[in-house]
């Protein structure tokens, strides 16, 4: 849960600094972060780590 909050906060800050739409940046950051975690977990499970 803390990781998702951190991803949302990172997306918000990057959008704020770049003067971009905040909602799009937050959603994109959270989705890509969750996919990254899923891939990392899957690869770790496959190789037995």
Number of C-alpha atoms within 10 A of each C-alpha: 6 7 11 14 12 13 22 22 16 16 20 21 15 17 17 13 8 10 9 12 12 17 13 13 21 20 15 15 21 21 15 12 16 15 12 12 12 12 12 12 12 12 12 11 10 9 7 7 7
